[in-house]
Amino acid sequence: MKSRLIATSVAICATFSLAATIEPSALSAPSSHTTTKLSSVSTFTTPKSIWKLTLTQGKPSIKMIKNPGSEAGTLELFGATLSDASGKPMGVLEGSILTVDILASPGKDVLRQRTLTFMLPGGEIVAQGDSYYPVSAEQMTVKRPTRIAITGGTGKYIGASGQVTTVHLADDTYQQVIELVRY
């Protein structure tokens, strides 16, 4: 119930944010002699990929902090090594995963919020987003790619934007594909 209230609050905030971009005259009731026109909310530009890095994440070391009596609120902390395709060490991945929606029936998925910090040579890249996991499982479904947004970076990755695609492999390692874009 609490996660539904949070989701509703977020939706309401998003609605008010969108309403703030609409011309005030568009919010008044139209008469038979006037037409209403919504202002352009935004113009989207297709991003250009500027850098793509595929990393292998070793088996994660996982620490679960369970919420007594409910799956919602369970926090998973993890860390793992990162290497490139040749096996050369490339850094470390630290992350947290919070279960936010447990209304799934047995055999279905639950929604979890992920925050990943890639500590790489020259700085860090941070990615955040929601992903679906099997109920009561610590790790994602094998071979099902999931994407989250890159929300920033430090050092040579300052101002980073793009996406991270994560795939859980059958040997309990992961493939992490970092794609930076420029608009």
Long-range contacts (C-beta under 8 A, 24 or more apart in sequence): 2-72, 3-72, 3-100, 3-101, 3-102, 3-103, 3-111, 4-101, 4-103, 6-100, 7-101, 45-183, 47-161, 47-162, 47-181, 47-182, 47-183, 48-181, 48-182, 48-183, 49-162, 49-179, 49-180, 49-181, 50-180, 50-181, 50-182, 51-178, 51-179, 51-180, 52-177, 52-178, 52-179, 52-180, 53-84, 53-177, 53-178, 54-84, 54-85, 54-175, 54-176, 54-177, 54-178, 55-82, 55-83, 55-84, 55-90, 55-118, 55-175, 55-176, 55-177, 55-178, 56-82, 56-83, 56-84, 56-85, 56-87, 56-173, 56-174, 56-175, 56-176, 57-81, 57-82, 57-93, 57-173, 57-174, 57-175, 57-176, 58-82, 58-83, 58-173, 59-171, 59-172, 59-173, 60-93, 60-139, 60-174, 62-138, 62-139, 64-138, 67-99, 70-102, 71-99, 71-102, 71-110, 71-135, 71-136, 72-99, 72-100, 72-101, 72-102, 73-98, 73-99, 74-98, 74-99, 75-99, 76-112, 76-138, 80-174, 82-118, 82-120, 82-176, 90-120, 90-121, 91-118, 91-119, 91-120, 91-121, 92-119, 93-117, 93-118, 93-119, 93-176, 94-119, 97-133, 99-133, 100-130, 102-135, 104-135, 106-135, 107-135, 108-135, 109-133, 109-134, 109-135, 109-141, 110-134, 110-135, 114-148, 116-148, 116-164, 116-166, 116-176, 118-164, 118-176, 118-178, 120-157, 122-155, 122-156, 122-157, 123-153, 123-154, 123-155, 123-156, 123-157, 123-158, 124-153, 124-154, 124-155, 124-157, 125-150, 125-152, 125-153, 125-157, 125-160, 125-164, 125-178, 126-150, 126-151, 126-152, 126-153, 126-160, 127-151, 127-163, 127-164, 127-178, 131-166, 139-168, 139-172, 140-166, 140-168, 141-168, 142-168, 142-169, 142-170, 143-167, 143-168, 143-169, 143-170, 144-168, 150-178, 150-180
